[in-house]
């Protein structure tokens, strides 16, 4: 799996810049990526305790949770990369100072992650994810419309809205992904540190 991902990263990074897309190096890396990925999938399907149990994707709630987590992760990485570059290009200053603009989003994410976890006992995963998606979508839209004359306070507000949407999804998606499965499929079963006989 690691080898296949590394090959794919090199293809995407070097393609169209250092090498042409139809160059022998990129074609070879693409073939190695496909072979390693296929080998990983075959090994996982035969393993007694696989890293990724593909049969779990047959459950609709699990598959939807994983798909949503993928898109949220993509949006989160995009925001953390784009916003500091935008701030540094518009307002100037050091990269460290522009990176500090991420703090409102990260803090809001942590706080609303706790809130989302508490609300799972009061409403459904679907209702929480609809609210999270609305917040996250609104935040990403607002960030995509930032003009060059925007203020730091406005940018901070947009980051907080984005962080609120991301935060709710963090706890909800983790719980919804494992919800349909028993403890055996959620992870390894650990032995207790102390037996009841010893401390009886």
C-alpha positions in Angstrom: 0.0 0.0 0.0 2.8 2.4 0.9 4.7 1.6 -2.2 1.7 2.2 -4.4 0.9 5.5 -2.8 4.5 6.7 -3.2 4.4 5.8 -6.9 1.1 7.6 -7.4 2.5 10.7 -5.6 5.5 10.8 -7.9 3.3 10.5 -11.0 1.1 13.4 -9.9 4.0 15.5 -8.7 6.3 15.1 -11.7 3.7 14.7 -14.5 3.3 17.7 -16.7 6.2 19.6 -15.1 9.5 17.6 -15.0 8.3 14.8 -17.3 5.7 14.5 -20.0 2.6 12.5 -19.0 3.4 9.9 -21.7 7.1 9.6 -20.7 8.5 6.2 -20.0 9.2 7.1 -16.3 5.7 8.1 -15.5 4.2 5.2 -17.4 6.5 2.8 -15.5 5.5 4.4 -12.2 1.8 4.1 -13.1 2.3 0.4 -13.9 4.1 -0.2 -10.6 1.4 1.7 -8.8 -1.3 -0.5 -10.3 0.6 -3.8 -9.7 1.3 -2.9 -6.0 -2.3 -1.7 -5.4 -3.7 -4.9 -6.9 -1.3 -7.0 -4.8 -2.4 -5.1 -1.7 -6.1 -5.7 -2.4 -5.5 -9.4 -3.1 -3.5 -9.8 0.1 -6.1 -8.0 2.2 -8.9 -10.2 0.8 -7.1 -13.3 1.9 -5.7 -12.1 5.2 -7.3 -13.5 8.4 -7.1 -10.1 10.1 -6.9 -7.5 7.2 -5.9 -3.9 7.7 -8.9 -2.9 5.5 -11.9 -5.2 5.6 -13.5 -4.6 2.2 -16.6 -6.5 3.2 -17.4 -3.6 5.6 -18.0 -1.3 2.6 -21.2 -3.4 1.9 -22.8 -1.6 4.9 -24.3 1.7 3.6 -23.7 3.7 6.8 -20.0 2.7 6.9 -19.5 3.4 3.2 -21.2 6.8 3.4 -19.2 7.7 6.5 -15.9 6.9 4.8 -16.8 8.7 1.6 -17.9 11.8 3.6 -14.6 11.7 5.6 -12.7 11.6 2.3 -14.3 14.7 1.0 -14.1 16.5 4.4 -10.4 15.7 4.6 -9.8 17.0 1.1 -11.6 20.2 1.9 -9.7 20.6 5.2 -6.3 20.1 3.5 -7.3 22.6 0.8 -8.2 25.2 3.4 -5.0 24.7 5.4 -2.8 25.1 2.3 -4.7 27.8 0.5 -5.5 30.3 3.2 -2.0 30.9 4.6 -0.7 31.4 1.0 -3.5 33.8 0.4 -2.9 35.7 3.6 0.9 35.9 3.0 0.4 37.1 -0.6 -2.2 39.8 0.3 -1.1 41.0 3.7 2.6 40.1 3.5 4.6 39.0 6.5 6.3 35.7 7.3 5.0 32.2 6.6 4.7 31.6 10.4 2.6 34.6 10.9 0.3 33.7 8.0 0.0 30.2 9.3 -1.4 31.5 12.6 -4.6 32.4 10.7 -5.4 28.7 10.9 -5.8 28.9 14.7 -9.4 30.0 14.6 -10.4 27.1 12.4 -8.5 24.6 14.4 -9.9 25.8 17.8 -13.4 25.9 16.4 -12.9 22.4 15.1 -11.9 21.1 18.5 -14.7 22.8 20.3 -17.4 21.7 17.9 -16.0 18.2 17.8 -16.9 17.9 21.4 -20.3 19.4 20.7 -21.0 17.0 17.9 -20.1 14.1 20.1 -22.6 15.2 22.7 -25.3 15.8 20.2 -25.1 12.2 18.8 -27.1 11.1 21.9 -29.9 13.5 21.1 -30.3 13.3 17.4 -29.4 11.2 14.4 -26.1 11.1 12.5 -27.9 12.3 9.4 -29.2 15.5 11.0 -25.8 16.3 12.5 -24.0 15.7 9.2 -26.6 17.9 7.3 -25.8 20.7 9.7 -22.1 20.0 9.5 -22.2 20.0 5.7 -24.1 23.3 5.6 -21.5 25.0 7.8 -18.6 23.4 6.1 -19.9 24.2 2.6 -20.7 27.8 3.6 -17.2 28.2 5.1 -15.5 26.9 2.0 -17.7 29.0 -0.3 -16.9 32.1 1.7 -13.2 31.3 1.6 -13.3 30.9 -2.2 -14.8 34.4 -2.5 -12.1 36.2 -0.5 -11.2 39.5 -2.3 -7.8 41.1 -2.2 -9.1 43.9 0.0 -10.6 41.6 2.7 -9.8 42.2 6.3 -8.2 39.8 8.7 -11.3 39.8 10.9 -13.5 38.7 8.0 -11.0 36.0 7.1 -11.0 34.8 10.7 -14.8 34.6 10.7 -14.8 32.5 7.5 -12.2 30.2 9.1 -14.3 29.8 12.2 -17.4 28.8 10.1 -15.3 26.3 8.2 -13.9 24.9 11.5 -17.3 24.5 13.0 -18.4 22.3 10.1 -15.2 20.3 10.2 -15.4 19.9 14.0 -18.9 18.4 14.0 -18.0 15.9 11.3 -14.9 14.7 13.2 -16.7 13.0 16.1 -19.9 12.1 14.1 -18.2 10.3 11.3 -16.0 8.3 13.6 -19.0 7.1 15.6 -21.2 6.5 12.5 -18.5 4.4 10.8 -18.2 1.9 13.6 -21.8 2.0 14.7 -23.1 -0.9 12.5 -20.4 -3.4 13.7 -19.9 -5.4 16.8 -16.8 -5.0 19.0 -14.9 -7.7 17.2 -15.0 -5.8 14.0 -14.3 -2.4 15.5 -10.7 -3.4 16.5 -8.6 -5.9 18.3 -9.9 -7.3 21.5 -7.5 -6.5 24.4 -7.0 -8.5 27.5 -7.7 -6.8 30.8 -4.6 -5.6 32.6 -5.8 -7.2 35.9 -7.9 -10.3 36.4 -10.8 -10.3 38.8 -9.4 -13.4 40.5 -6.3 -11.5 41.4 -8.1 -8.6 42.9 -11.1 -10.4 44.1 
